């Protein structure tokens, strides 16, 4: 009888130890996986923050130039001497307004954000950070969509045609105004993001 009691006690003890070790193993495995995901999420966010930081730097460099271009174009689109010269030579526009030799060296990137959006780890990033990043990248896409419209006007064959030159310059001034306004809004979001993201 006593042997049976000891035997049952041993079986119960072994069962409890097995259950405990399985539960402990699962718990530790889950914690290790969570830690790994957290680190991978931090790497993902770090890449986005580096991209945003670079984009802020780029916008700070180019926004004053675009504002100056818009101001100059606004006044020149009513200057008959400039319009006559522009009709005779399309490059008058570039010489007078595109003083850096380019409209913009490169546009802000969104590669890290696009990769992150496709990664399930993005759900581990804080909601407030995701919200500001979403605003920033949506505004960025909207802003540089207008830039492509500006390029389309400038590169049109009839850009400096006698019948269309003045109208084209006015349309370009409007688009450039819209572009600069969107860049300013983007800068507002960038400034807001600096307080939420780690952009040191």
ABEGO torsion letter per residue (X at the ends): XAAAAAAAAAAAAAAAAAAAAAAAAAAAAAAAAAAAAAAAAAAAAAAAAAAAAAAAAAAAAAAAAAAAAAAAAAAAAABAAAAAAAAABAAAAAAAABAAGBABABBBBAAAAAAAAABAAAAABBAAAAAAAAAAAAAAAAAAAAAAAAAAAAABAAAABAAAAAAAAAAAAAAAAAAAAAAAAAAAAAAAAAAABBAX
